Amino acid sequence: MLTDIWTVFWRDWIVLKRRLSRYILSRMISPMLYLVAFGWGLGRSIQTGQGSYLDFIVPGIVALNSMTISFNAVGTPLNMSRVYHKTLEEYLIAPISAAAFVLGKIFSGMLRGLISSAVLIIMAYAFGAKFSLNAWFMAILLLNCGIFAALAVVAAMSLDSHEDMGNFNTYVLLPMSFLCATFFTPKQLPELARWLIEILPLTHASQALRSSAAGAGVAPVSLAVMALYFIAFVAVGIWQVKRVRD
């Protein structure tokens, strides 16, 4: 099974490697705009209990960025291969298990999310951000990439058009991008809204990254919630691939 997972992953890596330099350069644009606007612009006039606003938002931007990149790296290509190009059948008739296919796709999405996050972290240090890059930070980042790469498999296997994938981004990922503790703490929101936001995976990723970046460790509940989301999305994705194959 490990060989099958590696085969699926390696195919996507070959595609990425051919345009890796352009990919890295393109990943610098959004982080630079966030850091300039919120770090040097708005952030200069805001202080938080943890120091500067730049230090506060960098973990949130890392969580947001890793979510977006990991999801889009898997969701859009897989959906197009299933709905339009009909190349998904190449995998379905190959002698590999549904689990190997799903995990291979998830790992390829995680790789892209990690590359993009590395670019963002380097730029954040260049902009003067001060945060701790430790083992807990990396573990949470990996788990966050895995969650949304797995969610991308679920969405790509469920939705039947490129427009539907765009709507999923608009109605699911976009609200999370701004509300899930990325730019401000949910404690300021009304109780019902806060409760709804605090059950979402990106909220726990943002809070866990921010806590670990400050050297305060990670809350066990955040780890548990993120792990449950990851396991659930992987299980649903495998079930969907098996259903299509059968």
C-alpha positions as CSV (number, residue, x, y, z in Angstrom):
1,M,0.0,0.0,0.0
2,L,2.8,2.4,0.8
3,T,4.2,1.9,-2.8
4,D,0.8,2.7,-4.2
5,I,0.5,5.8,-2.1
6,W,4.0,6.9,-3.2
7,T,3.0,6.3,-6.9
8,V,0.0,8.6,-6.7
9,F,2.0,11.2,-4.8
10,W,5.0,11.0,-7.1
11,R,2.9,11.6,-10.2
12,D,1.6,14.9,-8.7
13,W,5.2,15.8,-7.5
14,I,6.5,15.4,-11.1
15,V,3.9,17.9,-12.3
16,L,4.8,20.3,-9.5
17,K,8.5,20.0,-10.0
18,R,8.4,21.1,-13.6
19,R,7.1,24.5,-12.5
20,L,8.3,24.7,-9.0
21,S,10.1,28.1,-9.3
22,R,7.0,29.7,-10.8
23,Y,4.8,28.1,-8.1
24,I,7.0,29.5,-5.3
25,L,7.0,33.0,-6.8
26,S,3.2,32.9,-7.2
27,R,2.8,31.9,-3.6
28,M,4.6,35.0,-2.5
29,I,2.0,37.5,-3.7
30,S,-0.9,36.9,-1.3
31,P,1.3,36.6,1.9
32,M,3.1,39.8,0.9
33,L,-0.2,41.7,0.6
34,Y,-1.4,40.4,3.9
35,L,1.8,41.3,5.7
36,V,2.0,44.8,4.2
37,A,-1.7,45.5,4.8
38,F,-2.1,44.0,8.3
39,G,1.5,44.1,9.5
40,W,2.9,47.3,8.3
41,G,-0.3,49.1,7.6
42,L,-3.2,48.5,10.0
43,G,-1.0,46.5,12.4
44,R,1.3,49.4,13.4
45,S,-1.7,51.0,15.3
46,I,-2.8,47.8,17.0
47,Q,-1.3,46.2,20.1
48,T,-2.3,42.8,21.5
49,G,-1.6,41.1,24.8
50,Q,0.9,38.9,22.9
51,G,2.9,41.9,21.5
52,S,2.5,43.4,18.0
53,Y,-0.5,42.7,15.8
54,L,2.0,41.3,13.2
55,D,3.1,38.6,15.6
56,F,-0.6,37.9,16.4
57,I,-1.8,37.5,12.8
58,V,1.1,35.5,11.3
59,P,0.0,32.2,12.7
60,G,-3.6,32.9,11.5
61,I,-2.3,33.8,8.0
62,V,-0.3,30.5,8.0
63,A,-3.4,28.6,8.9
64,L,-5.5,30.4,6.3
65,N,-2.8,30.0,3.6
66,S,-2.2,26.3,4.3
67,M,-6.0,25.7,4.2
68,T,-6.5,27.4,0.9
69,I,-3.5,26.0,-0.9
70,S,-3.9,22.4,0.3
71,F,-7.6,22.5,-0.7
72,N,-7.2,24.0,-4.1
73,A,-4.1,21.8,-4.9
74,V,-6.3,18.7,-4.6
75,G,-9.9,19.8,-5.1
76,T,-9.9,21.6,-8.5
77,P,-7.6,19.2,-10.4
78,L,-9.4,16.1,-9.0
79,N,-12.9,17.5,-9.8
80,M,-11.9,18.4,-13.3
81,S,-10.3,15.0,-13.9
82,R,-13.5,13.4,-12.7
83,V,-16.1,15.6,-14.4
84,Y,-14.4,17.0,-17.5
85,H,-11.2,15.2,-18.5
86,K,-12.4,11.8,-17.4
87,T,-8.9,10.9,-16.4
88,L,-9.9,9.7,-12.9
89,E,-10.8,6.4,-14.6
90,E,-7.0,5.8,-15.0
91,Y,-6.7,5.5,-11.3
92,L,-9.9,3.6,-10.8
93,I,-8.8,0.8,-13.1
94,A,-5.3,0.8,-11.7
95,P,-4.4,-2.0,-9.3
96,I,-4.3,0.3,-6.3
97,S,-6.7,0.6,-3.4
98,A,-9.1,3.5,-2.8
99,A,-7.3,4.3,0.4
100,A,-3.9,4.5,-1.4
101,F,-5.4,6.9,-4.0
102,V,-7.0,9.1,-1.4
103,L,-3.9,9.3,0.8
104,G,-1.6,9.9,-2.1
105,K,-3.7,12.8,-3.2
106,I,-3.8,14.2,0.4
107,F,-0.1,14.0,0.7
108,S,0.4,15.8,-2.5
109,G,-1.9,18.6,-1.3
110,M,-0.1,18.7,2.0
111,L,3.3,19.1,0.2
112,R,2.0,22.2,-1.7
113,G,0.5,23.6,1.5
114,L,3.8,23.2,3.3
115,I,5.8,24.8,0.5
116,S,3.5,27.8,0.4
117,S,3.6,28.0,4.2
118,A,7.4,27.9,4.2
119,V,7.5,30.8,1.8
120,L,5.1,32.7,4.1
121,I,7.1,32.0,7.2
122,I,10.3,33.2,5.6
123,M,8.6,36.4,4.5
124,A,7.1,36.9,7.9
125,Y,10.5,36.8,9.5
126,A,11.8,39.2,6.9
127,F,8.9,41.6,7.8
128,G,10.0,41.5,11.4
129,A,7.6,39.0,13.0
130,K,8.7,37.3,16.1
131,F,7.4,33.8,16.8
132,S,8.6,30.4,17.7
133,L,8.9,27.8,15.0
134,N,8.8,24.6,17.0
135,A,7.8,21.0,16.7
136,W,4.2,21.7,17.8
137,F,3.9,24.4,15.3
138,M,5.0,22.1,12.5
139,A,2.7,19.3,13.7
140,I,-0.3,21.5,13.7
141,L,0.6,22.9,10.3
142,L,0.9,19.4,8.9
143,L,-2.4,18.4,10.4
144,N,-4.2,21.5,9.0
145,C,-2.8,20.8,5.5
146,G,-4.0,17.2,5.8
147,I,-7.5,18.2,6.9
148,F,-8.2,20.5,4.0
149,A,-6.5,18.3,1.4
150,A,-8.8,15.5,2.7
151,L,-11.8,17.9,2.5
152,A,-10.8,18.7,-1.1
153,V,-11.1,15.0,-2.0
154,V,-14.6,14.9,-0.4
155,A,-15.7,18.0,-2.3
156,A,-14.2,17.0,-5.6
157,M,-15.9,13.6,-5.5
158,S,-19.2,15.1,-4.5
159,L,-19.6,18.2,-6.7
160,D,-20.4,17.9,-10.3
161,S,-19.0,21.0,-11.9
162,H,-16.3,23.6,-11.7
163,E,-18.9,26.1,-10.8
164,D,-20.0,24.0,-7.8
165,M,-16.3,23.9,-6.6
166,G,-16.2,27.7,-6.8
167,N,-19.4,27.9,-4.8
168,F,-17.9,25.6,-2.2
169,N,-15.0,28.0,-1.8
170,T,-17.3,30.9,-1.5
171,Y,-19.7,29.5,1.0
172,V,-17.3,27.3,3.1
173,L,-13.7,28.4,2.8
174,L,-14.1,32.1,2.4
175,P,-16.1,32.6,5.6
176,M,-13.6,30.5,7.5
177,S,-10.8,32.5,6.1
178,F,-11.9,35.6,7.9
179,L,-13.8,34.4,10.9
180,C,-11.9,31.4,12.3
181,A,-9.4,33.3,14.6
182,T,-7.2,34.3,11.7
183,F,-7.4,38.1,12.1
184,F,-9.1,38.5,15.4
185,T,-10.2,36.4,18.4
186,P,-13.8,34.9,18.2
187,K,-14.3,36.0,21.8
188,Q,-15.5,39.3,20.5
189,L,-18.4,37.7,18.6
190,P,-22.0,37.0,19.8
191,E,-22.3,33.8,21.8
192,L,-24.1,31.7,19.1
193,A,-21.7,32.9,16.3
194,R,-18.7,32.2,18.6
195,W,-19.9,28.7,19.3
196,L,-20.4,27.9,15.6
197,I,-17.0,29.2,14.7
198,E,-15.2,27.4,17.5
199,I,-16.3,24.0,16.2
200,L,-14.7,24.6,12.8
201,P,-11.2,23.1,12.2
202,L,-9.6,26.3,11.0
203,T,-10.4,28.0,14.3
204,H,-8.5,25.2,16.2
205,A,-5.7,25.4,13.7
206,S,-5.3,29.2,14.1
207,Q,-5.5,29.0,17.9
208,A,-3.1,26.1,18.1
209,L,-0.6,27.7,15.8
210,R,-0.8,31.0,17.7
211,S,-0.4,29.3,21.0
212,S,2.6,27.2,19.9
213,A,4.2,30.2,18.2
214,A,4.1,32.0,21.5
215,G,5.7,29.0,23.2
216,A,2.6,28.1,25.2
217,G,2.0,24.6,23.9
218,V,-1.2,23.3,22.3
219,A,-4.5,22.7,23.9
220,P,-5.4,19.0,23.8
221,V,-8.9,19.8,22.7
222,S,-7.6,21.5,19.5
223,L,-5.5,18.4,18.7
224,A,-8.5,16.1,19.3
225,V,-10.9,18.2,17.2
226,M,-8.4,18.5,14.3
227,A,-7.6,14.8,14.4
228,L,-11.3,13.9,14.3
229,Y,-11.9,16.1,11.3
230,F,-9.0,14.6,9.5
231,I,-10.1,11.0,10.1
232,A,-13.7,11.8,9.2
233,F,-12.7,13.4,5.9
234,V,-10.3,10.7,4.9
235,A,-12.9,8.0,5.7
236,V,-15.6,9.8,3.6
237,G,-13.1,10.3,0.8
238,I,-12.2,6.6,0.7
239,W,-15.9,5.6,0.8
240,Q,-16.6,8.0,-2.2
241,V,-13.8,6.6,-4.3
242,K,-14.9,3.0,-3.6
243,R,-18.5,3.9,-4.5
244,V,-17.4,5.4,-7.9
245,R,-15.2,2.4,-8.6
246,D,-18.0,-0.1,-7.8
